[in-house]
Amino acid sequence: MNRLFINVLVVVYLLFNAGCAQHIQQFKSNYQFDTAIAAPNYADLNYWAAHPYKNDPSDSVAAPLIAGFVPDSTVDVFFIHPTTYTDPLKPMGMNAPVYNTNLNHKTDFSTILFQASIFNEVGRVFSPRYRQANLSAYYPISKQDTVEAISAFELAYSDIKTAFAYYLANYNNGRPIIIASHSQGSTHGKRLLKEFFDNTSLKNKLVVAYLVGMPIANDYFSNLPACKTPDQTGCICSWRTFKDGYEPDWVAKEQYTTIVTNPLTWDSNTPNASRTLNKGGILLKFNKIVKKVANARVNGNILWTDKPHFFGNILYTTKNYHVADYNLYYLNVRENVAVRKKAFNQ
């Protein structure tokens, strides 16, 4: 990936996650790890970015939502966070160690705060730290780059698999499960679903999976269909958000059809939705909900929206809204997961 695009991602990241510093003092940030070992130890809560047995940013509730907040502990959410190791110089190699304090801080007060928190009312949130691949792994140039990228993703997934197996053995106790992920998290999330759910009895415990920010081919799973209605369970929701009219070259070259869910209607028969249906996004500040921030229109393998409507959007010039896939539809996702949980329990 070229340096210009990385810089754009950094600007967008800062724009959509500004204001998270105000929450830092609410949670412990003195990360403690056994640096003598490389692999995560999931028996130790330090190796979880979010866990119901500790206070973490996924527990945050935006101020306008506090009054009606009634958390449920009968359902579990396994959230796989996206890439936060974005430094193109790769100072820690192709995979980041889980004990890097600065990177963990970045992860916890960006994606865990702004994405994993969506699910904190519907269930207990688990999100493992893992040896994530550097962002450059998605953009190999040479054959050697490709070999290193594959190796990096394999190592990262091995941690996710280990964490989920540990979760099942020690924390699940038969609870229904929601899988949620974004970006690199969805790269690993679809493999996790394929291995643990698709052809096993565990699929009967799957409430829904939100595999957001990555292409999920329609035929990738054998027994886990795309979600077609707002209250369907045991199914997959996925979308990738771009500015209306923009289709990246790599999307145009895709030789398969993907699952594309409209996060405003959740209905395959209603692929287009006005921003009046948008209950609210969380963008610049965690405690502020921006209503009617974005519309949604399914176009082929991707989701289109007009330029988001929020104060300061003049600075938001990118056509790729990847980092805001969840942020733009925060409240709609939050409400939809509650709908599916209710349907699952009936």
N, C-alpha and C positions, 0 to 999 in steps of 0.2 A: 504494500500500500504506500502511496506517495506521502511525503511529509506534509504537503498542503492539506490533504484530507485528514491526517491525524490532528493537525492544528485546528481544523474546523470542528472535529469531534470534541477537542478539549474546550473550545469556546462554547459549544452547545452544552456540554456537560456542566460547565460552570454556570451557564445561564439558567438551566433547568434545575440545578441543585443549589443555587444560591440561597442563603438563609439557613442552611442546615446547621451552621456553627452555633446557633442559639440553643441547640439541643444537646450539645456536647457535654455540658456539665451535669446532665441528668443521669448519665450512665458512667460506669467505670471504664476508663480507657487504659488502665495499666495492664496491658496484655502480658500474660505470663505463660511461657511455653518452655518445653524441654528442647532446647536447640541442639541437643546431642543426637536427636533422632530426626530424620528427614520426613518420615511419613506422619500424618496426623494421628493423634490418639483420641478417638471419639468418645472414650470414657471420661475424658477431661472436658469440662464445659468451655474452657478457653478455645477449644478447637471448633466451636460452633459460633457463627456470627449471630445467629438467633436461636434461642432455646427457651422453652417454657419454664425451666428451672432457674433462670437468671433474668435480670433486667437488661434489656438491650433496645436499640432503636426501633426494632420491629414492634415494640409495645406502644409506640407513640400513636396518639389519636389527635387528629387535627381539631383545633378548638371548636369549630362549628359542629363537629360530630360527637362531642363529649356527652352532651345531654342525653342522647338516646343510645349511648354505647352499652351494650349488654353482651359481654364475651361468652363464648361457648367453649367447653373443653372436651366435648364428645366427638369432635372431628379433628384430625391432624392435617397440617399443611406442610409439605416438604418443598421448600423454596430453594432453587438453585440460582445463585446470583450471576450476573453477567461479568464480562471482563472489566476489571478495574486496573489491571496491569497493562497500561497502555504506552509506557515509555518506549519509543522506537529504538532507543539505544540498548534495550534489554540488559540493564545493569545486573540483573539477577539471573540471567540466562533465559532460556525459552520457557521455563516454568518458575513462577514465583513461589518462594517458601511461605508457609502459612504463618510464620512467626515474625514477619516484617511489620513492625508497628505502624509505620506510615501508611502502608498499603491497607492494612486492616482498618485503620482509622478512616481512610478514604472509602473503603467498602461499606463500613458500618453506617457512616453518616451520608451516604448517597443512596445506593440501591437498597440497603436493608431498611433505611428510614423511609425512602420515597416509594419503594415498590413492595417489599415484604409486608409493610404495615397495612396494605390494602386488605390483607387476609386475617388481621388480628382479632376481628370480632367473630368470624365464622369458625375459628378453630385455633388450636395450639400451633405456633409457627416454629418449625425447625429449619435452620439453614446452615449447612456445614461450610467451614472454611476448607478450601481445597487448593492444591498446587495448580492454579489456573495457568493456562497457556497465555503467552504474550499475545497482544492484539495482532502482531505481525504474522502469526501462524495462519491467519485467514487469507493472507496475501503473499504466498510464496512466489518467488521469481525463478529460481533455479531448481534443478532436480534435488540438490542437497537441501534447499529450503523446504521442499515438499517432504522429504524424509524426516527432517527435524520437526516440521509441523505435525505430521502424523504421530510421531513419538510424543510430542508435547500434549496433544489431545488425548492420547492413550493414558498417559500418566495422570492427567487431570481427571479423566473418567474413572480411573481406578480408585481415586479418592472418593468420588461421588458414590460409586458402587459400594465401597467399604462403609461409608457413612450411612447409606440407606439400609444396608444389611444390619448394621449395629442398631439403627433406629428400630427396625422391625423386631429384632430380638430383645430389645431392652425397654422400649417406650411405647410401642403401638398398642399392644394388648387388645387387638381385635377392632380398633377404631376404624371408621371410614377414613379414606385418604384423599387429599387433594394434592396434585403435583402442579407446581407453578414455577415458571422459569423465564429468563430473558436472555437473548443473545447467546453468548457462549453457554450460559446455563441451559438454553434450549437445545444446543448441540448435544449436551450430555443428557438432558431430560428425555429426549426422544429415545435414546439408547436405553435409558433406565426403564422406560415404559415398555419398550420392546422386550427386554430381558426379564423383567419382574412381573409384568401384568398381561401382556398381549396374549400369550398362550398358556396362562396359568390361572388358577382359581382366585388369585389376588385381584384379578380384574373385577370381581364381584364386590370388592371393597373400594373401587375407584369412584369417587363422586364425580370428578371432572379433572381434566388437565388443561392448563393454560400454557402452551408452548409458544411463547411470543418472541418475535424478533428474528426468527429464522424460518427458512422454507421447510415445511413439513409436507412431503409428497402425499397425495391422496391415498396411494396404495402402499404406504410404508408399513402400516399395521394390518394385521390379519383380522383381528377381532375388536379393535377399538376404532369406531367410526368417527367422522367429523361431527361436531355438534350442529344440528339443524334447527333446533328450537331453543328458546331461552331456559326451559326447565329440563332439558334432556340430561341424563347422567351417563356415566361410564363412557364418555366421549371426549374429543379433543377440540379445543379452541386455539386458533392461531391467527396472527396477522402481522404484517410489516407495513409501517406507515410512511407514506411519502406525500409530497405536495402534489395537489391535483394537477394532472397533466404530465407529471414527470415519471418516467420509467427508466431506471438505471440500465446500463448496458448488460450487466450480469443477469438481471432479471429477464431482459429480452431474449437472452441466450438459453434460458432454462428450457429443457426438453421434456418437462413434465408439468402436471397441474398440481397445485398445492392447496392445502386447507386455508381458506381465508374467511375469517369470522368478522362480521360487522359488530364492533363492541358497543354499538348504540341500540341495535335492534335484536341481535343474537338470533336472527331468523334468516335462514338461507333463502326464503321467499321474499325477503325485504332487504335487498343488498344496499340500498341507498337510504341515508338518514340525514335530516337537517340537524344543524347544531342545536336547535331548540330542544332536541332530545338528550343533549349532553347535560347530565346532572351536575357535572363539575370536574375540573381537573385540578391537580396540585402541581404548581409549576415553580414560581420564583420563591415562595415562602411556604413552608410546610403547613402553617396554621391558617392559610388563606385558600379557600376554594373558589376557583374561577369558573363560573357557570357559563354554559353555551360556548365553551372555548374552541371546540372543533366539531365539524361535521364528519361523516364517514361514508365512503362510497367504495364498494368492492369493484376493482378493475383487474380482471385476469387473476394473476398470482399475487397481487398486492392490494393494499388499502390506500385510497386517496383521501386527502382532506384539504380544504382550503387553508391558507396561511392561518395559523391559530390566532384567535382574537384575545389578546391580553395587553395590558399596558406595557409598553416597551418592546412590542413585537417588531418595531422598525429595525431592531438589532438582530432579529432572527431571520437570517438570509438564506440558510441552508434549505435545500429541497428534500433532504433526507431526514426524516423525523424519528429515526431509529431510537435514539436515547429517550424519546418521549412516548414510546409505544404504550406504556402503562400510564404515564403522567397525564396525558391528554384525556384519558377516559377513566380516571381514578375512581370516581364515585360510581360510575356505571358498572365497572368490574366488581367493585365492592358489593353492590346490590345484587349483581347477577350470581355471584358465588353463593350468596345467602339463599337465593331462589333455588339453585341447584341442590344445595344442602337440604333444604326443606323437602324438595321432591324426592331426594334419595331416601329420606327418613320416613316417607309416607308408605 
